[in-house]
Amino acid sequence: MSDPLTLDLNFTFQGGGAKLGSLIATADAVHGLRRPLGDRIESVAGSSAGAIAAAILAKPGAELSARELLRRPLRRNDQPAAP
């Protein structure tokens, strides 16, 4: 049986806006394992909210900025965009 840490890893995140917080937490947890995994993440993919989590996982350091974005209150902009 081969050592699982020698395998290339591929991650796919499903969509669903309500899941965004948990998807980002998952991407953050995987970031924490990058060194023990030997940085063997070959590819990431996702749809909708999963694409956001995949992008966070693909870019080292992005999980910190994503975490900060989630802590900010959401604001609704009722003003139309300027031409």
All heavy atoms as a GROMACS GRO file, in nm:
protein
  599
    1MET      N    1   0.084  -0.118   0.000
    1MET     CA    2   0.000   0.000   0.000
    1MET      C    3   0.089   0.124   0.000
    1MET      O    4   0.183   0.134   0.078
    1MET     CB    5  -0.089  -0.002   0.124
    1MET     CG    6  -0.189   0.108   0.128
    1MET     SD    7  -0.304   0.073   0.262
    1MET     CE    8  -0.397   0.220   0.254
    2SER      N    9   0.060   0.220  -0.087
    2SER     CA   10   0.144   0.339  -0.098
    2SER      C   11   0.108   0.440   0.011
    2SER      O   12  -0.002   0.439   0.065
    2SER     CB   13   0.129   0.402  -0.236
    2SER     OG   14  -0.003   0.449  -0.252
    3ASP      N   15   0.202   0.524   0.040
    3ASP     CA   16   0.182   0.630   0.139
    3ASP      C   17   0.086   0.733   0.081
    3ASP      O   18   0.113   0.789  -0.025
    3ASP     CB   19   0.318   0.693   0.171
    3ASP     CG   20   0.309   0.802   0.275
    3ASP    OD1   21   0.198   0.829   0.325
    3ASP    OD2   22   0.413   0.861   0.305
    4PRO      N   23  -0.028   0.763   0.148
    4PRO     CA   24  -0.124   0.858   0.091
    4PRO      C   25  -0.069   1.000   0.076
    4PRO      O   26  -0.121   1.078  -0.001
    4PRO     CB   27  -0.242   0.854   0.188
    4PRO     CG   28  -0.189   0.796   0.313
    4PRO     CD   29  -0.072   0.709   0.275
    5LEU      N   30   0.036   1.032   0.147
    5LEU     CA   31   0.093   1.166   0.135
    5LEU      C   32   0.174   1.185   0.008
    5LEU      O   33   0.216   1.295  -0.022
    5LEU     CB   34   0.178   1.200   0.258
    5LEU     CG   35   0.101   1.207   0.389
    5LEU    CD1   36   0.194   1.241   0.504
    5LEU    CD2   37  -0.011   1.307   0.382
    6THR      N   38   0.193   1.078  -0.067
    6THR     CA   39   0.264   1.091  -0.194
    6THR      C   40   0.168   1.111  -0.311
    6THR      O   41   0.211   1.128  -0.424
    6THR     CB   42   0.352   0.968  -0.221
    6THR    OG1   43   0.268   0.853  -0.231
    6THR    CG2   44   0.454   0.948  -0.111
    7LEU      N   45   0.039   1.111  -0.287
    7LEU     CA   46  -0.061   1.130  -0.391
    7LEU      C   47  -0.088   1.277  -0.414
    7LEU      O   48  -0.085   1.357  -0.321
    7LEU     CB   49  -0.192   1.061  -0.353
    7LEU     CG   50  -0.186   0.911  -0.328
    7LEU    CD1   51  -0.321   0.861  -0.278
    7LEU    CD2   52  -0.145   0.838  -0.454
    8ASP      N   53  -0.115   1.313  -0.539
    8ASP     CA   54  -0.160   1.448  -0.568
    8ASP      C   55  -0.304   1.460  -0.524
    8ASP      O   56  -0.384   1.367  -0.540
    8ASP     CB   57  -0.149   1.479  -0.717
    8ASP     CG   58  -0.005   1.491  -0.762
    8ASP    OD1   59   0.080   1.528  -0.678
    8ASP    OD2   60   0.022   1.463  -0.878
    9LEU      N   61  -0.339   1.574  -0.466
    9LEU     CA   62  -0.474   1.596  -0.414
    9LEU      C   63  -0.552   1.691  -0.504
    9LEU      O   64  -0.498   1.790  -0.553
    9LEU     CB   65  -0.467   1.653  -0.273
    9LEU     CG   66  -0.392   1.566  -0.172
    9LEU    CD1   67  -0.376   1.640  -0.040
    9LEU    CD2   68  -0.464   1.435  -0.151
   10ASN      N   69  -0.677   1.662  -0.526
   10ASN     CA   70  -0.768   1.744  -0.604
   10ASN      C   71  -0.891   1.772  -0.519
   10ASN      O   72  -0.948   1.679  -0.460
   10ASN     CB   73  -0.810   1.672  -0.732
   10ASN     CG   74  -0.689   1.637  -0.816
   10ASN    OD1   75  -0.631   1.724  -0.878
   10ASN    ND2   76  -0.651   1.511  -0.817
   11PHE      N   77  -0.933   1.897  -0.510
   11PHE     CA   78  -1.047   1.935  -0.429
   11PHE      C   79  -1.157   1.994  -0.517
   11PHE      O   80  -1.128   2.076  -0.605
   11PHE     CB   81  -1.008   2.039  -0.323
   11PHE     CG   82  -0.920   1.983  -0.216
   11PHE    CD1   83  -0.782   1.984  -0.229
   11PHE    CD2   84  -0.975   1.928  -0.101
   11PHE    CE1   85  -0.700   1.932  -0.131
   11PHE    CE2   86  -0.894   1.875  -0.002
   11PHE     CZ   87  -0.757   1.877  -0.016
   12THR      N   88  -1.281   1.954  -0.491
   12THR     CA   89  -1.397   2.010  -0.558
   12THR      C   90  -1.496   2.053  -0.451
   12THR      O   91  -1.530   1.975  -0.362
   12THR     CB   92  -1.463   1.905  -0.650
   12THR    OG1   93  -1.366   1.857  -0.742
   12THR    CG2   94  -1.579   1.966  -0.726
   13PHE      N   95  -1.540   2.178  -0.459
   13PHE     CA   96  -1.635   2.233  -0.363
   13PHE      C   97  -1.769   2.254  -0.431
   13PHE      O   98  -1.775   2.315  -0.537
   13PHE     CB   99  -1.584   2.367  -0.308
   13PHE     CG  100  -1.459   2.355  -0.226
   13PHE    CD1  101  -1.334   2.365  -0.284
   13PHE    CD2  102  -1.466   2.333  -0.089
   13PHE    CE1  103  -1.218   2.355  -0.209
   13PHE    CE2  104  -1.352   2.323  -0.013
   13PHE     CZ  105  -1.228   2.333  -0.073
   14GLN      N  106  -1.876   2.207  -0.369
   14GLN     CA  107  -2.010   2.227  -0.425
   14GLN      C  108  -2.059   2.368  -0.394
   14GLN      O  109  -2.009   2.434  -0.304
   14GLN     CB  110  -2.107   2.124  -0.372
   14GLN     CG  111  -2.133   2.135  -0.222
   14GLN     CD  112  -2.221   2.021  -0.174
   14GLN    OE1  113  -2.232   1.919  -0.237
   14GLN    NE2  114  -2.283   2.041  -0.060
   15GLY      N  115  -2.157   2.410  -0.469
   15GLY     CA  116  -2.214   2.543  -0.450
   15GLY      C  117  -2.318   2.546  -0.339
   15GLY      O  118  -2.351   2.445  -0.279
   16GLY      N  119  -2.368   2.664  -0.315
   16GLY     CA  120  -2.470   2.684  -0.213
   16GLY      C  121  -2.431   2.800  -0.123
   16GLY      O  122  -2.344   2.785  -0.038
   17GLY      N  123  -2.492   2.916  -0.147
   17GLY     CA  124  -2.455   3.036  -0.073
   17GLY      C  125  -2.460   3.022   0.078
   17GLY      O  126  -2.377   3.077   0.150
   18ALA      N  127  -2.556   2.944   0.128
   18ALA     CA  128  -2.568   2.927   0.273
   18ALA      C  129  -2.450   2.848   0.330
   18ALA      O  130  -2.423   2.855   0.450
   18ALA     CB  131  -2.698   2.856   0.307
   19LYS      N  132  -2.379   2.777   0.244
   19LYS     CA  133  -2.265   2.696   0.288
   19LYS      C  134  -2.133   2.772   0.284
   19LYS      O  135  -2.030   2.716   0.320
   19LYS     CB  136  -2.253   2.572   0.198
   19LYS     CG  137  -2.372   2.484   0.198
   19LYS     CD  138  -2.352   2.374   0.096
   19LYS     CE  139  -2.484   2.304   0.070
   19LYS     NZ  140  -2.478   2.222  -0.048
   20LEU      N  141  -2.135   2.895   0.239
   20LEU     CA  142  -2.010   2.968   0.216
   20LEU      C  143  -1.920   2.969   0.339
   20LEU      O  144  -1.800   2.946   0.328
   20LEU     CB  145  -2.036   3.110   0.167
   20LEU     CG  146  -1.912   3.193   0.134
   20LEU    CD1  147  -1.830   3.124   0.026
   20LEU    CD2  148  -1.952   3.332   0.091
   21GLY      N  149  -1.976   2.996   0.456
   21GLY     CA  150  -1.894   3.000   0.578
   21GLY      C  151  -1.824   2.868   0.604
   21GLY      O  152  -1.704   2.865   0.635
   22SER      N  153  -1.896   2.758   0.591
   22SER     CA  154  -1.833   2.628   0.617
   22SER      C  155  -1.736   2.590   0.505
   22SER      O  156  -1.635   2.525   0.531
   22SER     CB  157  -1.939   2.519   0.636
   22SER     OG  158  -2.017   2.505   0.521
   23LEU      N  159  -1.764   2.633   0.382
   23LEU     CA  160  -1.671   2.604   0.273
   23LEU      C  161  -1.540   2.680   0.293
   23LEU      O  162  -1.431   2.625   0.271
   23LEU     CB  163  -1.733   2.642   0.139
   23LEU     CG  164  -1.851   2.556   0.093
   23LEU    CD1  165  -1.918   2.618  -0.029
   23LEU    CD2  166  -1.806   2.414   0.063
   24ILE      N  167  -1.549   2.805   0.338
   24ILE     CA  168  -1.428   2.883   0.364
   24ILE      C  169  -1.351   2.823   0.482
   24ILE      O  170  -1.229   2.816   0.480
   24ILE     CB  171  -1.461   3.031   0.386
   24ILE    CG1  172  -1.504   3.092   0.252
   24ILE    CG2  173  -1.344   3.107   0.446
   24ILE    CD1  174  -1.548   3.235   0.260
   25ALA      N  175  -1.425   2.777   0.584
   25ALA     CA  176  -1.358   2.712   0.698
   25ALA      C  177  -1.285   2.586   0.653
   25ALA      O  178  -1.174   2.557   0.699
   25ALA     CB  179  -1.461   2.679   0.806
   26THR      N  180  -1.345   2.512   0.560
   26THR     CA  181  -1.280   2.392   0.507
   26THR      C  182  -1.154   2.429   0.430
   26THR      O  183  -1.048   2.366   0.448
   26THR     CB  184  -1.377   2.315   0.416
   26THR    OG1  185  -1.492   2.279   0.492
   26THR    CG2  186  -1.312   2.191   0.359
   27ALA      N  187  -1.163   2.531   0.344
   27ALA     CA  188  -1.045   2.576   0.269
   27ALA      C  189  -0.936   2.622   0.366
   27ALA      O  190  -0.818   2.594   0.344
   27ALA     CB  191  -1.084   2.688   0.173
   28ASP      N  192  -0.974   2.690   0.472
   28ASP     CA  193  -0.879   2.736   0.573
   28ASP      C  194  -0.811   2.616   0.641
   28ASP      O  195  -0.689   2.617   0.662
   28ASP     CB  196  -0.952   2.824   0.675
   28ASP     CG  197  -0.858   2.891   0.773
   28ASP    OD1  198  -0.745   2.927   0.735
   28ASP    OD2  199  -0.899   2.909   0.889
   29ALA      N  200  -0.889   2.513   0.673
   29ALA     CA  201  -0.832   2.394   0.737
   29ALA      C  202  -0.734   2.323   0.645
   29ALA      O  203  -0.627   2.278   0.688
   29ALA     CB  204  -0.944   2.299   0.778
   30VAL      N  205  -0.767   2.315   0.517
   30VAL     CA  206  -0.677   2.252   0.421
   30VAL      C  207  -0.549   2.334   0.407
   30VAL      O  208  -0.439   2.279   0.396
   30VAL     CB  209  -0.746   2.230   0.285
   30VAL    CG1  210  -0.646   2.180   0.180
   30VAL    CG2  211  -0.862   2.132   0.299
   31HIS      N  212  -0.562   2.468   0.411
   31HIS     CA  213  -0.442   2.552   0.408
   31HIS      C  214  -0.350   2.516   0.522
   31HIS      O  215  -0.228   2.512   0.505
   31HIS     CB  216  -0.481   2.701   0.420
   31HIS     CG  217  -0.485   2.774   0.291
   31HIS    ND1  218  -0.373   2.798   0.216
   31HIS    CD2  219  -0.588   2.828   0.223
   31HIS    CE1  220  -0.406   2.865   0.108
   31HIS    NE2  221  -0.537   2.883   0.109
   32GLY      N  222  -0.407   2.490   0.639
   32GLY     CA  223  -0.326   2.452   0.755
   32GLY      C  224  -0.253   2.320   0.736
   32GLY      O  225  -0.155   2.294   0.804
   33LEU      N  226  -0.301   2.238   0.646
   33LEU     CA  227  -0.239   2.108   0.620
   33LEU      C  228  -0.145   2.109   0.501
   33LEU      O  229  -0.085   2.006   0.469
   33LEU     CB  230  -0.349   2.004   0.594
   33LEU     CG  231  -0.440   1.972   0.712
   33LEU    CD1  232  -0.553   1.881   0.668
   33LEU    CD2  233  -0.361   1.908   0.825
   34ARG      N  234  -0.131   2.222   0.434
   34ARG     CA  235  -0.047   2.225   0.313
   34ARG      C  236   0.095   2.177   0.339
   34ARG      O  237   0.150   2.099   0.263
   34ARG     CB  238  -0.044   2.365   0.254
   34ARG     CG  239  -0.168   2.398   0.174
   34ARG     CD  240  -0.146   2.528   0.101
   34ARG     NE  241  -0.116   2.497  -0.036
   34ARG     CZ  242  -0.191   2.532  -0.138
   34ARG    NH1  243  -0.300   2.601  -0.119
   34ARG    NH2  244  -0.158   2.501  -0.260
   35ARG      N  245   0.155   2.222   0.446
   35ARG     CA  246   0.293   2.182   0.473
   35ARG      C  247   0.303   2.033   0.504
   35ARG      O  248   0.384   1.963   0.444
   35ARG     CB  249   0.352   2.266   0.586
   35ARG     CG  250   0.500   2.242   0.607
   35ARG     CD  251   0.556   2.345   0.701
   35ARG     NE  252   0.549   2.476   0.638
   35ARG     CZ  253   0.654   2.546   0.603
   35ARG    NH1  254   0.773   2.501   0.627
   35ARG    NH2  255   0.641   2.663   0.546
   36PRO      N  256   0.218   1.980   0.596
   36PRO     CA  257   0.226   1.835   0.619
   36PRO      C  258   0.194   1.752   0.495
   36PRO      O  259   0.243   1.642   0.478
   36PRO     CB  260   0.122   1.808   0.728
   36PRO     CG  261   0.100   1.939   0.794
   36PRO     CD  262   0.128   2.044   0.691
   37LEU      N  263   0.110   1.806   0.406
   37LEU     CA  264   0.075   1.734   0.284
   37LEU      C  265   0.183   1.746   0.178
   37LEU      O  266   0.174   1.685   0.072
   37LEU     CB  267  -0.058   1.788   0.226
   37LEU     CG  268  -0.183   1.761   0.308
   37LEU    CD1  269  -0.302   1.833   0.248
   37LEU    CD2  270  -0.209   1.612   0.317
   38GLY      N  271   0.284   1.826   0.204
   38GLY     CA  272   0.391   1.843   0.107
   38GLY      C  273   0.348   1.929  -0.010
   38GLY      O  274   0.404   1.919  -0.117
   39ASP      N  275   0.248   2.013   0.011
   39ASP     CA  276   0.196   2.103  -0.092
   39ASP      C  277   0.165   2.026  -0.220
   39ASP      O  278   0.201   2.064  -0.330
   39ASP     CB  279   0.294   2.217  -0.119
   39ASP     CG  280   0.224   2.337  -0.183
   39ASP    OD1  281   0.101   2.349  -0.167
   39ASP    OD2  282   0.291   2.418  -0.248
   40ARG      N  283   0.095   1.915  -0.205
   40ARG     CA  284   0.063   1.828  -0.318
   40ARG      C  285  -0.077   1.854  -0.374
   40ARG      O  286  -0.134   1.768  -0.438
   40ARG     CB  287   0.076   1.682  -0.278
   40ARG     CG  288   0.218   1.646  -0.240
   40ARG     CD  289   0.234   1.496  -0.249
   40ARG     NE  290   0.370   1.459  -0.220
   40ARG     CZ  291   0.465   1.443  -0.311
   40ARG    NH1  292   0.438   1.465  -0.436
   40ARG    NH2  293   0.585   1.408  -0.276
   41ILE      N  294  -0.132   1.971  -0.351
   41ILE     CA  295  -0.262   2.004  -0.406
   41ILE      C  296  -0.243   2.031  -0.555
   41ILE      O  297  -0.178   2.128  -0.594
   41ILE     CB  298  -0.326   2.123  -0.334
   41ILE    CG1  299  -0.348   2.086  -0.187
   41ILE    CG2  300  -0.457   2.162  -0.400
   41ILE    CD1  301  -0.395   2.201  -0.102
   42GLU      N  302  -0.299   1.944  -0.637
   42GLU     CA  303  -0.283   1.952  -0.781
   42GLU      C  304  -0.384   2.046  -0.845
   42GLU      O  305  -0.351   2.122  -0.935
   42GLU     CB  306  -0.296   1.811  -0.841
   42GLU     CG  307  -0.277   1.804  -0.989
   42GLU     CD  308  -0.133   1.831  -1.032
   42GLU    OE1  309  -0.041   1.814  -0.950
   42GLU    OE2  310  -0.114   1.870  -1.147
   43SER      N  311  -0.510   2.038  -0.800
   43SER     CA  312  -0.613   2.123  -0.859
   43SER      C  313  -0.727   2.147  -0.762
   43SER      O  314  -0.747   2.070  -0.667
   43SER     CB  315  -0.668   2.060  -0.988
   43SER     OG  316  -0.736   1.940  -0.958
   44VAL      N  317  -0.799   2.257  -0.786
   44VAL     CA  318  -0.918   2.290  -0.708
   44VAL      C  319  -1.027   2.334  -0.806
   44VAL      O  320  -0.997   2.387  -0.913
   44VAL     CB  321  -0.892   2.401  -0.604
   44VAL    CG1  322  -0.794   2.355  -0.498
   44VAL    CG2  323  -0.844   2.528  -0.669
   45ALA      N  324  -1.151   2.309  -0.770
   45ALA     CA  325  -1.263   2.349  -0.854
   45ALA      C  326  -1.385   2.371  -0.766
   45ALA      O  327  -1.390   2.323  -0.652
   45ALA     CB  328  -1.293   2.241  -0.958
   46GLY      N  329  -1.482   2.442  -0.818
   46GLY     CA  330  -1.606   2.462  -0.743
   46GLY      C  331  -1.706   2.538  -0.826
   46GLY      O  332  -1.672   2.597  -0.928
   47SER      N  333  -1.830   2.535  -0.781
   47SER     CA  334  -1.935   2.613  -0.846
   47SER      C  335  -1.999   2.703  -0.742
   47SER      O  336  -2.012   2.666  -0.625
   47SER     CB  337  -2.039   2.520  -0.909
   47SER     OG  338  -2.105   2.446  -0.810
   48SER      N  339  -2.035   2.823  -0.786
   48SER     CA  340  -2.103   2.921  -0.700
   48SER      C  341  -2.019   2.947  -0.575
   48SER      O  342  -1.902   2.984  -0.587
   48SER     CB  343  -2.244   2.870  -0.668
   48SER     OG  344  -2.321   2.969  -0.608
   49ALA      N  345  -2.075   2.927  -0.457
   49ALA     CA  346  -1.999   2.952  -0.334
   49ALA      C  347  -1.877   2.861  -0.326
   49ALA      O  348  -1.774   2.899  -0.270
   49ALA     CB  349  -2.088   2.932  -0.212
   50GLY      N  350  -1.888   2.742  -0.384
   50GLY     CA  351  -1.774   2.651  -0.387
   50GLY      C  352  -1.658   2.705  -0.469
   50GLY      O  353  -1.542   2.677  -0.440
   51ALA      N  354  -1.688   2.784  -0.572
   51ALA     CA  355  -1.582   2.846  -0.652
   51ALA      C  356  -1.506   2.948  -0.570
   51ALA      O  357  -1.385   2.964  -0.586
   51ALA     CB  358  -1.642   2.910  -0.776
   52ILE      N  359  -1.576   3.018  -0.481
   52ILE     CA  360  -1.509   3.114  -0.393
   52ILE      C  361  -1.414   3.040  -0.300
   52ILE      O  362  -1.298   3.079  -0.284
   52ILE     CB  363  -1.612   3.196  -0.313
   52ILE    CG1  364  -1.696   3.281  -0.410
   52ILE    CG2  365  -1.544   3.282  -0.208
   52ILE    CD1  366  -1.816   3.347  -0.345
   53ALA      N  367  -1.461   2.931  -0.240
   53ALA     CA  368  -1.375   2.851  -0.152
   53ALA      C  369  -1.257   2.792  -0.228
   53ALA      O  370  -1.144   2.791  -0.178
   53ALA     CB  371  -1.456   2.741  -0.085
   54ALA      N  372  -1.281   2.747  -0.351
   54ALA     CA  373  -1.172   2.691  -0.432
   54ALA      C  374  -1.068   2.797  -0.463
   54ALA      O  375  -0.947   2.770  -0.459
   54ALA     CB  376  -1.229   2.631  -0.562
   55ALA      N  377  -1.112   2.918  -0.492
   55ALA     CA  378  -1.018   3.026  -0.521
   55ALA      C  379  -0.935   3.060  -0.398
   55ALA      O  380  -0.815   3.087  -0.407
   55ALA     CB  381  -1.093   3.149  -0.569
   56ILE      N  382  -0.998   3.055  -0.282
   56ILE     CA  383  -0.926   3.081  -0.156
   56ILE      C  384  -0.820   2.974  -0.134
   56ILE      O  385  -0.708   3.003  -0.093
   56ILE     CB  386  -1.025   3.088  -0.039
   56ILE    CG1  387  -1.107   3.216  -0.050
   56ILE    CG2  388  -0.953   3.080   0.096
   56ILE    CD1  389  -1.227   3.222   0.041
   57LEU      N  390  -0.856   2.850  -0.162
   57LEU     CA  391  -0.760   2.741  -0.145
   57LEU      C  392  -0.647   2.750  -0.246
   57LEU      O  393  -0.533   2.718  -0.217
   57LEU     CB  394  -0.832   2.606  -0.158
   57LEU     CG  395  -0.748   2.482  -0.135
   57LEU    CD1  396  -0.681   2.486   0.002
   57LEU    CD2  397  -0.834   2.358  -0.149
   58ALA      N  398  -0.677   2.798  -0.365
   58ALA     CA  399  -0.576   2.805  -0.471
   58ALA      C  400  -0.472   2.913  -0.446
   58ALA      O  401  -0.359   2.902  -0.493
   58ALA     CB  402  -0.644   2.830  -0.606
   59LYS      N  403  -0.507   3.018  -0.372
   59LYS     CA  404  -0.415   3.130  -0.352
   59LYS      C  405  -0.369   3.133  -0.206
   59LYS      O  406  -0.444   3.170  -0.118
   59LYS     CB  407  -0.484   3.261  -0.386
   59LYS     CG  408  -0.392   3.381  -0.376
   59LYS     CD  409  -0.463   3.504  -0.424
   59LYS     CE  410  -0.375   3.624  -0.436
   59LYS     NZ  411  -0.295   3.658  -0.322
   60PRO      N  412  -0.246   3.091  -0.178
   60PRO     CA  413  -0.196   3.094  -0.041
   60PRO      C  414  -0.207   3.234   0.020
   60PRO      O  415  -0.176   3.333  -0.044
   60PRO     CB  416  -0.050   3.051  -0.054
   60PRO     CG  417  -0.045   2.973  -0.180
   60PRO     CD  418  -0.147   3.038  -0.272
   61GLY      N  419  -0.255   3.240   0.143
   61GLY     CA  420  -0.273   3.367   0.212
   61GLY      C  421  -0.411   3.427   0.194
   61GLY      O  422  -0.450   3.516   0.269
   62ALA      N  423  -0.488   3.378   0.098
   62ALA     CA  424  -0.620   3.435   0.072
   62ALA      C  425  -0.719   3.403   0.182
   62ALA      O  426  -0.816   3.475   0.201
   62ALA     CB  427  -0.674   3.385  -0.062
   63GLU      N  428  -0.695   3.294   0.257
   63GLU     CA  429  -0.790   3.258   0.361
   63GLU      C  430  -0.801   3.366   0.469
   63GLU      O  431  -0.905   3.385   0.528
   63GLU     CB  432  -0.757   3.122   0.423
   63GLU     CG  433  -0.642   3.120   0.520
   63GLU     CD  434  -0.505   3.122   0.452
   63GLU    OE1  435  -0.496   3.132   0.330
   63GLU    OE2  436  -0.405   3.115   0.526
   64LEU      N  437  -0.694   3.439   0.492
   64LEU     CA  438  -0.698   3.545   0.592
   64LEU      C  439  -0.789   3.658   0.548
   64LEU      O  440  -0.870   3.708   0.626
   64LEU     CB  441  -0.556   3.596   0.620
   64LEU     CG  442  -0.460   3.492   0.675
   64LEU    CD1  443  -0.321   3.552   0.690
   64LEU    CD2  444  -0.508   3.439   0.808
   65SER      N  445  -0.779   3.700   0.424
   65SER     CA  446  -0.864   3.808   0.377
   65SER      C  447  -1.009   3.762   0.368
   65SER      O  448  -1.101   3.839   0.395
   65SER     CB  449  -0.816   3.862   0.242
   65SER     OG  450  -0.814   3.760   0.146
   66ALA      N  451  -1.033   3.637   0.333
   66ALA     CA  452  -1.170   3.585   0.326
   66ALA      C  453  -1.232   3.582   0.465
   66ALA      O  454  -1.349   3.616   0.482
   66ALA     CB  455  -1.170   3.446   0.265
   67ARG      N  456  -1.153   3.545   0.563
   67ARG     CA  457  -1.204   3.542   0.700
   67ARG      C  458  -1.243   3.682   0.745
   67ARG      O  459  -1.346   3.701   0.809
   67ARG     CB  460  -1.096   3.484   0.791
   67ARG     CG  461  -1.150   3.439   0.924
   67ARG     CD  462  -1.044   3.374   1.010
   67ARG     NE  463  -0.973   3.270   0.940
   67ARG     CZ  464  -0.842   3.248   0.954
   67ARG    NH1  465  -0.770   3.324   1.031
   67ARG    NH2  466  -0.783   3.151   0.887
   68GLU      N  467  -1.164   3.780   0.709
   68GLU     CA  468  -1.196   3.919   0.745
   68GLU      C  469  -1.323   3.965   0.675
   68GLU      O  470  -1.404   4.035   0.733
   68GLU     CB  471  -1.079   4.012   0.710
   68GLU     CG  472  -0.959   3.993   0.801
   68GLU     CD  473  -0.992   4.014   0.947
   68GLU    OE1  474  -1.064   4.110   0.980
   68GLU    OE2  475  -0.949   3.932   1.029
   69LEU      N  476  -1.342   3.927   0.549
   69LEU     CA  477  -1.463   3.964   0.476
   69LEU      C  478  -1.587   3.907   0.544
   69LEU      O  479  -1.691   3.972   0.551
   69LEU     CB  480  -1.456   3.915   0.332
   69LEU     CG  481  -1.367   3.996   0.239
   69LEU    CD1  482  -1.358   3.926   0.104
   69LEU    CD2  483  -1.421   4.137   0.221
   70LEU      N  484  -1.578   3.784   0.594
   70LEU     CA  485  -1.693   3.722   0.659
   70LEU      C  486  -1.727   3.789   0.791
   70LEU      O  487  -1.841   3.783   0.836
   70LEU     CB  488  -1.668   3.573   0.681
   70LEU     CG  489  -1.674   3.488   0.555
   70LEU    CD1  490  -1.641   3.343   0.590
   70LEU    CD2  491  -1.811   3.496   0.491
   71ARG      N  492  -1.632   3.852   0.854
   71ARG     CA  493  -1.657   3.918   0.982
   71ARG      C  494  -1.726   4.053   0.965
   71ARG      O  495  -1.784   4.104   1.059
   71ARG     CB  496  -1.526   3.937   1.057
   71ARG     CG  497  -1.472   3.808   1.110
   71ARG     CD  498  -1.349   3.830   1.193
   71ARG     NE  499  -1.300   3.703   1.242
   71ARG     CZ  500  -1.175   3.675   1.264
   71ARG    NH1  501  -1.082   3.764   1.240
   71ARG    NH2  502  -1.140   3.558   1.308
   72ARG      N  503  -1.717   4.111   0.847
   72ARG     CA  504  -1.779   4.241   0.823
   72ARG      C  505  -1.930   4.225   0.808
   72ARG      O  506  -1.976   4.128   0.748
   72ARG     CB  507  -1.725   4.305   0.696
   72ARG     CG  508  -1.580   4.340   0.704
   72ARG     CD  509  -1.537   4.402   0.575
   72ARG     NE  510  -1.393   4.419   0.574
   72ARG     CZ  511  -1.324   4.450   0.469
   72ARG    NH1  512  -1.383   4.467   0.353
   72ARG    NH2  513  -1.195   4.465   0.476
   73PRO      N  514  -2.007   4.321   0.859
   73PRO     CA  515  -2.152   4.312   0.838
   73PRO      C  516  -2.186   4.336   0.691
   73PRO      O  517  -2.119   4.413   0.622
   73PRO     CB  518  -2.208   4.423   0.926
   73PRO     CG  519  -2.095   4.518   0.947
   73PRO     CD  520  -1.968   4.437   0.937
   74LEU      N  521  -2.287   4.264   0.644
   74LEU     CA  522  -2.332   4.284   0.506
   74LEU      C  523  -2.414   4.411   0.499
   74LEU      O  524  -2.495   4.439   0.585
   74LEU     CB  525  -2.415   4.166   0.460
   74LEU     CG  526  -2.342   4.033   0.450
   74LEU    CD1  527  -2.440   3.923   0.414
   74LEU    CD2  528  -2.232   4.041   0.348
   75ARG      N  529  -2.391   4.489   0.395
   75ARG     CA  530  -2.466   4.613   0.375
   75ARG      C  531  -2.536   4.606   0.242
   75ARG      O  532  -2.480   4.561   0.143
   75ARG     CB  533  -2.372   4.732   0.379
   75ARG     CG  534  -2.309   4.750   0.514
   75ARG     CD  535  -2.238   4.884   0.524
   75ARG     NE  536  -2.184   4.899   0.655
   75ARG     CZ  537  -2.055   4.898   0.683
   75ARG    NH1  538  -1.967   4.887   0.587
   75ARG    NH2  539  -2.014   4.911   0.806
   76ARG      N  540  -2.657   4.654   0.241
   76ARG     CA  541  -2.733   4.656   0.117
   76ARG      C  542  -2.719   4.794   0.054
   76ARG      O  543  -2.738   4.895   0.119
   76ARG     CB  544  -2.879   4.626   0.146
   76ARG     CG  545  -2.961   4.621   0.022
   76ARG     CD  546  -3.100   4.581   0.053
   76ARG     NE  547  -3.179   4.597  -0.068
   76ARG     CZ  548  -3.302   4.563  -0.078
   76ARG    NH1  549  -3.363   4.509   0.026
   76ARG    NH2  550  -3.367   4.582  -0.188
   77ASN      N  551  -2.687   4.795  -0.071
   77ASN     CA  552  -2.672   4.921  -0.144
   77ASN      C  553  -2.795   4.942  -0.229
   77ASN      O  554  -2.812   4.877  -0.332
   77ASN     CB  555  -2.545   4.916  -0.231
   77ASN     CG  556  -2.520   5.048  -0.302
   77ASN    OD1  557  -2.597   5.141  -0.288
   77ASN    ND2  558  -2.412   5.053  -0.375
   78ASP      N  559  -2.884   5.032  -0.186
   78ASP     CA  560  -3.008   5.055  -0.259
   78ASP      C  561  -2.992   5.160  -0.368
   78ASP      O  562  -3.085   5.187  -0.441
   78ASP     CB  563  -3.118   5.102  -0.162
   78ASP     CG  564  -3.160   4.990  -0.068
   78ASP    OD1  565  -3.155   4.873  -0.109
   78ASP    OD2  566  -3.200   5.022   0.043
   79GLN      N  567  -2.876   5.220  -0.377
   79GLN     CA  568  -2.854   5.324  -0.477
   79GLN      C  569  -2.814   5.261  -0.610
   79GLN      O  570  -2.735   5.170  -0.615
   79GLN     CB  571  -2.744   5.420  -0.430
   79GLN     CG  572  -2.773   5.486  -0.297
   79GLN     CD  573  -2.899   5.570  -0.303
   79GLN    OE1  574  -2.921   5.641  -0.400
   79GLN    NE2  575  -2.982   5.559  -0.200
   80PRO      N  576  -2.870   5.314  -0.720
   80PRO     CA  577  -2.830   5.261  -0.851
   80PRO      C  578  -2.683   5.297  -0.879
   80PRO      O  579  -2.632   5.397  -0.829
   80PRO     CB  580  -2.925   5.330  -0.950
   80PRO     CG  581  -2.976   5.450  -0.876
   80PRO     CD  582  -2.970   5.418  -0.729
   81ALA      N  583  -2.621   5.214  -0.958
   81ALA     CA  584  -2.482   5.238  -0.994
   81ALA      C  585  -2.473   5.365  -1.079
   81ALA      O  586  -2.560   5.394  -1.161
   81ALA     CB  587  -2.427   5.122  -1.072
   82ALA      N  588  -2.366   5.441  -1.058
   82ALA     CA  589  -2.344   5.564  -1.136
   82ALA      C  590  -2.311   5.526  -1.280
   82ALA      O  591  -2.242   5.427  -1.304
   82ALA     CB  592  -2.232   5.645  -1.075
   83PRO      N  593  -2.360   5.604  -1.377
   83PRO     CA  594  -2.330   5.574  -1.518
   83PRO      C  595  -2.184   5.594  -1.553
   83PRO      O  596  -2.111   5.660  -1.494
   83PRO     CB  597  -2.419   5.668  -1.596
   83PRO     CG  598  -2.467   5.772  -1.501
   83PRO     CD  599  -2.444   5.720  -1.362
   0.00000   0.00000   0.00000
